[in-house]
Amino acid sequence: MPAYHSPSTLADALEILASGPVTIAAGCTDLYPATQAKALPGDILDITAISELSGITRDDAGWRIGAGVTWAELIRAHLPPAFDGLKRAAREVGSVQIQTAGTVAGNLCTASPAGDGAPCLMTLDATVELASATATRSLPLAQFLTGARRTTLRPDEMVTAIRVPDTAAAGQGDFLKLGARRYLVISIAMAAARFETEGGAITRAALSVGACGPVAARLSGLERALEGVPLSAAVDKVTTDAVAPYLSPIDDIRGDAEYRIEAATELVRRLVLRCAEKRVGIAA
């Protein structure tokens, strides 16, 4: 008979994980749609009652988003402008009901190529905290996500938090995605950005594209090319040749690979233009 576990402490949850295979359940907004049966198979570990996984806090190292934090909680949180892209993505994750139940960490664990959270968190240099009954470790998000629906998470581990260092919590974040409609849609392409500026020029750029490869990708070459460039001229640096080398899109019913590359390039261009417009508005 399958067992249902609902521990109230992280230590108890990790002991259960160590004892054998279980399915970790939080918001279940991805878990249930992927299950064809009337009930989830096997033993279930419900982590929603664990207070150690809740809340968004700040310490000397930066910001900590607990593994139990929902998209709706993220939207309501008081965070620096660098997180605006992540908040914008949160508002476009499914419906309000999905945002209220689904968790930011769960979106990463699902590891969908079209997961809205990954590109934004990559621009924030996010790391993922993992814990088992015997050890803890922290991995950059790019190392945690290893492919479509694949992560480095071990059977006896769970994600406990997402970390954003203070060094990446500066500047202005933004996010755009393209789909067949505005909401309740799987992205054709998406892009996230975080820009730090000074005196009308970009001092640091963090750019990431999602839904155009097995995992979201940082556009490191383009980021370097934008450093020191006046905002008024930065959009000229965003070309298909500058974006395409980092992408490996597929052809599917939502769009072919060539279209996805063109769409991703246009999204990045619009993010650069929006950054310039915001800067002009601030100066005025």
Summary of the structure (lengths in Angstrom):
residues: 284
radius of gyration: 19.2
end to end distance: 66.6
largest distance: 66.6
contacts: 950
relative contact order: 0.12
helix: 37%
strand: 26%
